Structure formats: C-alpha cells, structure tokens
C-alpha cells in the first residue's frame, strides 16, 4: 500500500512580546510579595502591561493575555496603594490644620 506524500503546512506563530511577559512576571511577584519594595513591582507591571498591550495590538507580536494579566495583577495592589497614600496624606493635612485645644494655666 502506497500513501501519497501530502504537503505539510508549517505556521510560525508571531514572536511573543517581552514587555507583556515581564508585566505578567512582575504582577505575580507583586501579588506574592505584597507591599514589599513599596509596590514598585506592581507599578512596573502596570506600566509594562500597557506597553505590552500596545505592542500586541496589531497582531505582529503575541502575548496580549500576559499583558492583561500583568495589568490586572498590578492594579490589584496599585489601586489600594494610591487610595491609602491619599488617605494618609489628607489625614495628615487635616490633622495639622485642626487646632488642638490647650488648657489654661
């Protein structure tokens, strides 16, 4: 029995975006590390996630899911960190501006 040779089609996937991969890795490290390094890994995950989304927008690079994952994981800690910073700042400003009663001698 003789089988005819069929042509093989090889499809090469587009290269993966390095910034999208870095965003996802930093997002995971940020979530696992919590507030270590003052959330720097999460901030970098958000920045690189946006760059990764831009790189994967037209389909020349793959990794859009990794960029989205890095963004989500980064924002999980960046959002509360910003809210806490604002609350501490305004609490300090209001506390400094509020006069404290003094007792008369």
N, C-alpha and C positions, 0 to 999 in steps of 0.2 A: 504494500500500500504506500503510495507516494503522496505526500502532502505538499501542495504548492507553497512557496515562500510568500508570506504576506509582508507588505511593507510595515515597518514599525515607526510609529509617530512618537517622537520624544518632545515633550513640552517642558521647557525650562521655566520655573517659577521666577518671578521678579525678585531681586535681592531684598533682603529684609532691612528695614530702617534701623540703624544703630541707635538713634536717639529714642525711638519707640521702645526698643529693648532696654535701654538704660533707664527710661522712665518707669517701666514696669518693675525693674530690679530695685530702683531707689524707692518706689512706692511700697514694695514688700518690706524692704529694710526699715522704712519709716514706720510702718504699722507694727512690725515686730519690735523695733527699738523704742517705740512710744515717743516720749518727749526728749529722747537723747539728742544731743547736738542742737537743742533748741528748735527742733523741727526742720533743720536745714535739708535733710534728705527728702522730706515731703515737699518742701518748696521747690527743690530741684526736680522732683518727679513731676510737679505741675508744669514747670517751665518746659522741660524736655518733652512732656506729653503733648503740649500744644505745638511744639516744633515737629514732633513725630506725626501728629495729625496733618500738619501742613505738607510734610514730605510724602505721606501716603494718600493724599487727596486725589491725585490724578491716576493712580494705579501703577506708576513706574516702580514703586517700592511697596513691599508688603509689610505688615506689622501694625495695621490700624487697630486691631483688637488689643495689642500690647500697649499702644499709646493710650487708648481709652481706659484700660486697666490701671495704668500708671496715674492718669488724671484722677480717676475715682479714688484710688488708694491715697494719693497725695492730698486731695481735698478733704478726705476723712479727718485729717489732723490739721490741715492749714486753716480750715474754716473755724473750728473751735479755738485754735491758737489766736487768730485775729480777734475773735469775739472776746476772749479772755484778756488780751492785751488792751483792747479798747475799754473794757470794764475796769481794769486796774488803773489805767491812765485817768479816766474820768473820775473814778473813785478818789484818786489822789488829788486831782484838781479840785473836786468839790470839797474834800476834807481839808485842803489847805485854805480854801476860800471861806469856809464856815468859821465864824468866830467862836471861840471856846469861852464859856463863862468863867470868870475868875472870882474868887471870894474876896470880899472886902476885909482889910486888916482891922 
